[in-house]
Amino acid sequence: MNFFRNLLIFSGITGLLIGMLTYFTGNTLVHTHIWYILGFFILITAGTFYITRLGISYDNDNFQLYYFGSMGFRMMLSIGVVFIYVYLFSENELQFVLNFFVLYFLFTGFEIYSLLANLRPHLKKQD
């Protein structure tokens, strides 16, 4: 459950930073749909972690398969959301895409950091 606690803390800090950027710059740097994007990434990060964890509980030897499968799912879903937005809406497309992928890389970095922090004790046992 450390992952979900850390995800909540990370999301809160990210939300505070977004709020500060919105307050100080208005909508010049931050898209109006940023809160939906943040919610999307919170849900997709929690979902991919849950699916990976569920897959590992059934087959511990194929961790890479479940992890990279969930990362591929996240990437395809993210690309789909960006294409749908660009196709349906014509307002501030570049700003939406930039905000979307900044959050994409932040949450992917968070997930990789969490994974490395959880695997570090297991790697030291093998030495």
Backbone as CSV, one residue per row, in Angstrom:
resi,resn,N_x,N_y,N_z,CA_x,CA_y,CA_z,C_x,C_y,C_z
1,MET,0.803,-1.197,0.000,0.000,0.000,0.000,0.851,1.268,0.000
2,ASN,2.164,1.106,0.103,3.052,2.260,0.032,2.910,2.994,-1.297
3,PHE,2.686,2.219,-2.365,2.577,2.825,-3.686,1.408,3.796,-3.739
4,PHE,0.256,3.387,-3.228,-0.922,4.245,-3.289,-0.772,5.473,-2.388
5,ARG,-0.124,5.317,-1.268,0.150,6.465,-0.401,1.091,7.436,-1.102
6,ASN,2.149,6.905,-1.699,3.098,7.752,-2.425,2.444,8.399,-3.648
7,LEU,1.551,7.664,-4.313,0.828,8.229,-5.450,-0.053,9.385,-4.998
8,LEU,-0.692,9.243,-3.867,-1.528,10.318,-3.334,-0.683,11.548,-2.992
9,ILE,0.460,11.330,-2.369,1.351,12.452,-2.029,1.884,13.119,-3.296
10,PHE,2.341,12.318,-4.247,2.871,12.854,-5.501,1.796,13.627,-6.261
11,SER,0.584,13.083,-6.290,-0.512,13.755,-6.979,-0.882,15.064,-6.286
12,GLY,-0.838,15.074,-4.970,-1.118,16.299,-4.232,-0.095,17.383,-4.512
13,ILE,1.169,17.000,-4.520,2.229,17.970,-4.821,2.097,18.468,-6.258
14,THR,1.814,17.557,-7.185,1.621,17.960,-8.580,0.417,18.881,-8.712
15,GLY,-0.654,18.577,-8.000,-1.836,19.440,-8.024,-1.555,20.825,-7.466
16,LEU,-0.758,20.873,-6.399,-0.385,22.178,-5.847,0.443,22.990,-6.840
17,LEU,1.382,22.324,-7.510,2.186,23.018,-8.516,1.331,23.515,-9.677
18,ILE,0.376,22.703,-10.103,-0.528,23.118,-11.183,-1.374,24.294,-10.720
19,GLY,-1.859,24.221,-9.493,-2.647,25.327,-8.952,-1.854,26.616,-8.878
20,MET,-0.611,26.515,-8.452,0.242,27.709,-8.386,0.504,28.269,-9.785
21,LEU,0.795,27.388,-10.747,1.015,27.853,-12.120,-0.238,28.524,-12.681
22,THR,-1.397,27.940,-12.391,-2.645,28.523,-12.869,-2.894,29.872,-12.213
23,TYR,-2.599,29.965,-10.937,-2.831,31.209,-10.212,-1.919,32.334,-10.708
24,PHE,-0.654,32.003,-10.915,0.301,33.040,-11.279,0.348,33.355,-12.774
25,THR,0.049,32.389,-13.632,0.156,32.628,-15.074,-1.188,32.583,-15.786
26,GLY,-2.243,32.224,-15.092,-3.539,32.094,-15.755,-3.519,30.891,-16.676
27,ASN,-4.074,31.054,-17.862,-4.110,29.953,-18.822,-3.048,30.086,-19.905
28,THR,-1.990,30.826,-19.617,-0.936,30.962,-20.628,-0.054,29.722,-20.686
29,LEU,0.210,29.088,-19.556,1.030,27.868,-19.536,0.204,26.611,-19.318
30,VAL,-0.908,26.746,-18.621,-1.689,25.588,-18.200,-3.008,25.572,-18.972
31,HIS,-3.312,24.420,-19.558,-4.554,24.253,-20.314,-5.747,24.202,-19.361
32,THR,-6.904,24.571,-19.859,-8.099,24.599,-19.005,-8.530,23.203,-18.561
33,HIS,-8.168,22.177,-19.297,-8.537,20.798,-18.949,-7.449,20.076,-18.154
34,ILE,-6.538,20.797,-17.538,-5.406,20.177,-16.841,-5.863,19.293,-15.696
35,TRP,-6.956,19.659,-15.032,-7.421,18.854,-13.891,-7.962,17.512,-14.359
36,TYR,-8.581,17.484,-15.537,-9.029,16.208,-16.112,-7.828,15.344,-16.495
37,ILE,-6.805,15.999,-17.032,-5.587,15.270,-17.399,-4.930,14.686,-16.145
38,LEU,-4.863,15.472,-15.088,-4.282,14.985,-13.833,-5.081,13.808,-13.288
39,GLY,-6.396,13.915,-13.296,-7.237,12.807,-12.850,-7.042,11.559,-13.698
40,PHE,-6.906,11.747,-15.005,-6.647,10.630,-15.909,-5.363,9.914,-15.525
41,PHE,-4.314,10.671,-15.253,-3.035,10.040,-14.928,-3.031,9.397,-13.547
42,ILE,-3.768,9.953,-12.622,-3.882,9.307,-11.309,-4.574,7.956,-11.466
43,LEU,-5.679,7.943,-12.214,-6.420,6.693,-12.412,-5.624,5.668,-13.217
44,ILE,-4.973,6.105,-14.275,-4.246,5.161,-15.117,-3.002,4.625,-14.413
45,THR,-2.353,5.436,-13.598,-1.191,4.963,-12.842,-1.611,3.958,-11.787
46,ALA,-2.688,4.246,-11.073,-3.189,3.299,-10.077,-3.673,2.013,-10.742
47,GLY,-4.333,2.147,-11.885,-4.833,0.972,-12.598,-3.731,0.081,-13.135
48,THR,-2.716,0.676,-13.742,-1.628,-0.144,-14.274,-0.831,-0.799,-13.153
49,PHE,-0.686,-0.107,-12.026,-0.012,-0.724,-10.889,-0.815,-1.908,-10.377
50,TYR,-2.127,-1.737,-10.278,-2.987,-2.817,-9.794,-2.938,-4.023,-10.730
51,ILE,-2.991,-3.772,-12.038,-2.941,-4.877,-13.008,-1.595,-5.590,-12.944
52,THR,-0.511,-4.834,-12.851,0.817,-5.436,-12.749,0.943,-6.255,-11.474
53,ARG,0.462,-5.720,-10.382,0.528,-6.423,-9.104,-0.316,-7.692,-9.123
54,LEU,-1.485,-7.622,-9.756,-2.350,-8.786,-9.875,-1.692,-9.862,-10.736
55,GLY,-1.072,-9.436,-11.843,-0.375,-10.399,-12.699,0.798,-11.049,-12.001
56,ILE,1.533,-10.289,-11.210,2.677,-10.841,-10.481,2.217,-11.831,-9.423
57,SER,1.048,-11.592,-8.829,0.563,-12.520,-7.809,0.228,-13.884,-8.410
58,TYR,-0.140,-13.907,-9.702,-0.427,-15.182,-10.356,0.828,-15.842,-10.917
59,ASP,1.738,-15.041,-11.442,2.939,-15.586,-12.081,4.111,-14.655,-11.789
60,ASN,4.842,-14.951,-10.751,5.923,-14.085,-10.291,7.102,-14.050,-11.262
61,ASP,7.277,-15.084,-12.072,8.433,-15.157,-12.965,8.330,-14.236,-14.177
62,ASN,7.139,-13.800,-14.525,6.946,-12.971,-15.721,6.651,-11.518,-15.371
63,PHE,7.425,-10.970,-14.445,7.221,-9.585,-14.033,7.376,-8.624,-15.205
64,GLN,8.399,-8.830,-16.034,8.656,-7.932,-17.160,7.478,-7.907,-18.121
65,LEU,6.876,-9.048,-18.348,5.734,-9.131,-19.252,4.584,-8.268,-18.755
66,TYR,4.260,-8.367,-17.488,3.152,-7.588,-16.936,3.485,-6.102,-16.867
67,TYR,4.702,-5.782,-16.467,5.064,-4.375,-16.334,5.104,-3.681,-17.695
68,PHE,5.776,-4.280,-18.661,5.865,-3.644,-19.967,4.533,-3.690,-20.706
69,GLY,3.721,-4.693,-20.435,2.370,-4.714,-20.987,1.533,-3.563,-20.464
70,SER,1.647,-3.298,-19.165,0.893,-2.175,-18.598,1.431,-0.842,-19.104
71,MET,2.733,-0.739,-19.303,3.309,0.495,-19.854,2.857,0.708,-21.303
72,GLY,2.798,-0.365,-22.078,2.294,-0.265,-23.447,0.828,0.143,-23.477
73,PHE,0.039,-0.415,-22.558,-1.369,-0.044,-22.455,-1.505,1.425,-22.103
74,ARG,-0.699,1.899,-21.175,-0.731,3.307,-20.774,-0.377,4.207,-21.953
75,MET,0.646,3.829,-22.713,1.070,4.642,-23.838,-0.004,4.681,-24.923
76,MET,-0.597,3.540,-25.243,-1.631,3.499,-26.276,-2.869,4.284,-25.848
77,LEU,-3.259,4.169,-24.591,-4.400,4.916,-24.087,-4.114,6.416,-24.102
78,SER,-2.905,6.795,-23.751,-2.528,8.213,-23.761,-2.525,8.775,-25.170
79,ILE,-1.968,8.048,-26.098,-1.967,8.504,-27.493,-3.391,8.614,-28.010
80,GLY,-4.248,7.667,-27.626,-5.655,7.728,-28.023,-6.351,8.964,-27.482
81,VAL,-6.104,9.300,-26.231,-6.718,10.495,-25.637,-6.245,11.755,-26.351
82,VAL,-4.971,11.842,-26.663,-4.454,13.022,-27.359,-5.065,13.129,-28.754
83,PHE,-5.132,12.015,-29.481,-5.722,12.064,-30.817,-7.199,12.432,-30.778
84,ILE,-7.929,11.923,-29.803,-9.353,12.267,-29.682,-9.515,13.755,-29.393
85,TYR,-8.702,14.282,-28.492,-8.794,15.718,-28.192,-8.463,16.557,-29.417
86,VAL,-7.386,16.229,-30.091,-6.972,17.017,-31.256,-8.018,16.921,-32.369
87,TYR,-8.642,15.764,-32.515,-9.646,15.576,-33.559,-10.948,16.312,-33.230
88,LEU,-11.375,16.271,-31.966,-12.665,16.847,-31.594,-12.612,18.333,-31.262
89,PHE,-11.521,18.788,-30.691,-11.431,20.181,-30.258,-10.301,20.870,-31.015
90,SER,-10.515,22.128,-31.321,-9.474,22.843,-32.059,-8.910,24.017,-31.262
91,GLU,-9.138,24.022,-29.970,-8.652,25.129,-29.151,-7.411,24.718,-28.370
92,ASN,-6.366,25.458,-28.505,-5.119,25.266,-27.751,-4.608,23.828,-27.814
93,GLU,-4.529,23.281,-29.002,-4.095,21.887,-29.157,-2.669,21.677,-28.677
94,LEU,-1.780,22.576,-29.060,-0.377,22.436,-28.672,-0.222,22.531,-27.159
95,GLN,-0.934,23.456,-26.540,-0.873,23.604,-25.088,-1.392,22.336,-24.400
96,PHE,-2.472,21.752,-24.913,-3.004,20.509,-24.351,-1.978,19.390,-24.459
97,VAL,-1.395,19.232,-25.639,-0.435,18.149,-25.864,0.795,18.330,-24.980
98,LEU,1.297,19.547,-24.865,2.469,19.788,-24.015,2.156,19.511,-22.544
99,ASN,1.016,19.994,-22.060,0.617,19.731,-20.673,0.411,18.246,-20.440
100,PHE,-0.202,17.578,-21.417,-0.468,16.148,-21.301,0.828,15.366,-21.175
101,PHE,1.793,15.655,-22.032,3.015,14.858,-22.006,3.968,15.254,-20.884
102,VAL,3.861,16.455,-20.372,4.617,16.788,-19.160,4.114,15.914,-18.010
103,LEU,2.792,15.820,-17.868,2.246,14.958,-16.815,2.517,13.480,-17.104
104,TYR,2.499,13.103,-18.382,2.814,11.716,-18.746,4.219,11.344,-18.276
105,PHE,5.180,12.197,-18.560,6.560,11.902,-18.167,6.751,11.986,-16.656
106,LEU,6.064,12.901,-15.988,6.152,12.975,-14.526,5.613,11.700,-13.880
107,PHE,4.456,11.245,-14.315,3.869,10.049,-13.714,4.617,8.778,-14.116
108,THR,5.176,8.742,-15.316,6.007,7.600,-15.700,7.283,7.574,-14.864
109,GLY,7.890,8.728,-14.652,9.069,8.807,-13.777,8.739,8.379,-12.363
110,PHE,7.578,8.785,-11.866,7.151,8.372,-10.530,7.005,6.852,-10.456
111,GLU,6.406,6.267,-11.479,6.205,4.818,-11.477,7.543,4.070,-11.547
112,ILE,8.473,4.545,-12.347,9.783,3.905,-12.443,10.543,4.049,-11.132
113,TYR,10.483,5.237,-10.530,11.140,5.437,-9.238,10.556,4.502,-8.180
114,SER,9.244,4.369,-8.159,8.599,3.473,-7.194,9.006,2.030,-7.434
115,LEU,9.094,1.660,-8.688,9.501,0.301,-9.028,10.931,0.033,-8.583
116,LEU,11.842,0.948,-8.856,13.234,0.769,-8.444,13.373,0.737,-6.929
117,ALA,12.599,1.568,-6.243,12.649,1.571,-4.776,12.147,0.259,-4.199
118,ASN,11.165,-0.359,-4.857,10.644,-1.641,-4.375,11.547,-2.806,-4.745
119,LEU,12.264,-2.706,-5.852,13.120,-3.807,-6.285,14.504,-3.778,-5.640
120,ARG,14.921,-2.640,-5.165,16.267,-2.509,-4.610,16.553,-3.536,-3.500
121,PRO,15.658,-3.734,-2.524,15.943,-4.744,-1.500,16.069,-6.166,-2.058
122,HIS,15.261,-6.472,-3.096,15.329,-7.806,-3.701,16.629,-8.014,-4.474
123,LEU,17.130,-6.953,-5.114,18.384,-7.063,-5.844,19.569,-7.225,-4.909
124,LYS,19.520,-6.591,-3.758,20.626,-6.712,-2.802,20.679,-8.114,-2.193
125,LYS,19.553,-8.793,-2.089,19.532,-10.151,-1.543,20.213,-11.136,-2.473
126,GLN,20.203,-10.845,-3.790,20.796,-11.754,-4.759,22.314,-11.682,-4.777
127,ASP,22.897,-10.599,-4.289,24.361,-10.446,-4.309,25.068,-11.367,-3.363
